[in-house]
Amino acid sequence: YELARQRFQAILDVEPANASAAVAIRQVDLLARVATSDPSVVDAADTQPGDVALQLSAADLTMVAGDADSALRRLLDLLARTGGDERDLVRQRLVDFLELLGPDDPRVGPARREMARALF
């Protein structure tokens, strides 16, 4: 994963506006995070809604499994319950997921609006 990330970063270094390379880095980062995750994290996160690290891991696994709706819902709910540095981590993960989905995905607009309401 690190080599793939380096290669995509090299593209961005030369072409900062290359949206495909930027999304590819997000995809590589997501895959790297879930590569060492235990699927039982999702069940653990369901019983511990206040554990930010568990929630982020569960959202990653859910997203990779193809359930973007559940991944976004988990993060949006978590965003409303967190503050400070933890909130920023959750916000960034949401931004990453929304970028992965792309601007044409019908879930992106409503999720962005809900995220804005939670933040402000």
Backbone torsions as a table, in degrees:
resi	resn	phi	psi	omega
1	TYR	NA	-36.5	-178.1
2	GLU	-64.3	-41.3	179.0
3	LEU	-64.0	-43.0	178.3
4	ALA	-61.1	-43.4	179.2
5	ARG	-62.0	-43.2	179.3
6	GLN	-61.3	-40.8	-178.9
7	ARG	-66.7	-43.6	177.9
8	PHE	-67.4	-36.2	176.9
9	GLN	-64.5	-37.0	177.7
10	ALA	-61.8	-38.0	176.7
11	ILE	-64.3	-45.2	179.9
12	LEU	-64.6	-32.6	178.5
13	ASP	-63.4	-34.3	179.7
14	VAL	-87.8	-36.6	-178.2
15	GLU	-126.6	80.8	-175.2
16	PRO	-58.7	-23.0	-178.1
17	ALA	-93.4	8.9	-177.8
18	ASN	-74.1	96.6	-176.8
19	ALA	-65.0	-34.2	-179.6
20	SER	-64.5	-41.2	178.8
21	ALA	-67.7	-38.4	179.0
22	ALA	-63.8	-42.6	177.8
23	VAL	-67.5	-38.8	179.2
24	ALA	-60.8	-38.8	177.0
25	ILE	-62.6	-42.0	177.8
26	ARG	-62.4	-40.4	178.8
27	GLN	-64.5	-45.0	179.4
28	VAL	-62.1	-43.8	179.4
29	ASP	-60.9	-43.0	178.8
30	LEU	-62.5	-47.2	179.7
31	LEU	-63.3	-37.4	177.8
32	ALA	-64.9	-40.1	179.7
33	ARG	-65.3	-40.9	-176.2
34	VAL	-82.7	-14.1	-177.9
35	ALA	-58.4	-30.9	-178.3
36	THR	-111.3	10.2	-178.6
37	SER	-85.2	144.7	175.8
38	ASP	-91.1	127.1	-179.9
39	PRO	-56.8	-21.2	179.0
40	SER	-68.3	-10.2	178.0
41	VAL	-58.8	-35.3	-179.0
42	VAL	-62.4	-46.6	178.5
43	ASP	-64.5	-40.9	178.8
44	ALA	-63.0	-40.8	180.0
45	ALA	-64.7	-34.0	179.1
46	ASP	-64.6	-27.7	-179.4
47	THR	-95.1	-8.9	-178.7
48	GLN	-131.7	71.0	-174.4
49	PRO	-63.2	-18.2	-179.5
50	GLY	-88.4	-7.2	-177.9
51	ASP	-85.6	101.5	-174.0
52	VAL	-62.3	-43.7	-179.3
53	ALA	-61.2	-43.3	177.5
54	LEU	-63.3	-42.4	-179.2
55	GLN	-63.5	-41.6	178.7
56	LEU	-64.6	-42.7	178.2
57	SER	-64.1	-42.5	179.1
58	ALA	-64.3	-39.6	177.9
59	ALA	-63.3	-41.9	177.7
60	ASP	-59.3	-49.9	-178.5
61	LEU	-61.8	-40.2	179.9
62	THR	-66.5	-40.2	178.5
63	MET	-63.9	-46.4	180.0
64	VAL	-64.0	-32.2	178.8
65	ALA	-72.9	-7.0	177.4
66	GLY	95.6	9.3	179.6
67	ASP	-105.8	71.1	-178.1
68	ALA	-61.9	-35.2	-180.0
69	ASP	-58.4	-47.4	-179.6
70	SER	-68.6	-37.9	178.8
71	ALA	-63.3	-45.6	178.9
72	LEU	-64.6	-43.4	-179.4
73	ARG	-61.0	-43.3	180.0
74	ARG	-59.1	-45.1	-178.0
75	LEU	-72.0	-39.2	178.5
76	LEU	-64.3	-41.5	177.4
77	ASP	-64.5	-40.7	179.4
78	LEU	-65.9	-39.3	179.6
79	LEU	-57.2	-39.9	-179.2
80	ALA	-69.3	-19.8	-176.7
81	ARG	-103.0	-0.1	-175.0
82	THR	-115.6	169.6	176.7
83	GLY	-149.1	170.5	175.1
84	GLY	60.2	-138.1	-177.6
85	ASP	-63.1	-36.5	178.8
86	GLU	-62.9	-41.3	179.6
87	ARG	-62.2	-38.9	179.5
88	ASP	-66.0	-37.7	175.7
89	LEU	-61.0	-44.7	-179.7
90	VAL	-66.1	-43.6	178.8
91	ARG	-59.3	-44.8	-179.3
92	GLN	-64.1	-39.4	178.8
93	ARG	-65.3	-39.5	175.9
94	LEU	-60.7	-46.0	178.3
95	VAL	-58.8	-43.9	178.3
96	ASP	-59.0	-46.8	-179.2
97	PHE	-63.9	-41.2	179.9
98	LEU	-65.1	-37.5	176.0
99	GLU	-65.4	-40.0	177.5
100	LEU	-62.3	-39.2	179.4
101	LEU	-69.8	-34.3	178.2
102	GLY	90.8	156.5	-173.9
103	PRO	-66.3	-19.6	-178.5
104	ASP	-87.3	-8.8	179.6
105	ASP	-71.3	129.0	-176.7
106	PRO	-65.0	-14.8	179.2
107	ARG	-82.2	-18.0	-172.7
108	VAL	-67.8	-49.1	-178.6
109	GLY	-57.0	-55.2	179.0
110	PRO	-60.4	-37.9	179.5
111	ALA	-66.8	-40.2	177.6
112	ARG	-62.8	-41.7	179.1
113	ARG	-64.6	-42.7	178.9
114	GLU	-65.9	-37.5	177.2
115	MET	-63.3	-43.4	179.4
116	ALA	-62.4	-41.7	178.4
117	ARG	-61.9	-41.6	-179.6
118	ALA	-67.9	-33.3	-177.6
119	LEU	-81.6	-30.5	-175.4
120	PHE	-121.0	NA	NA
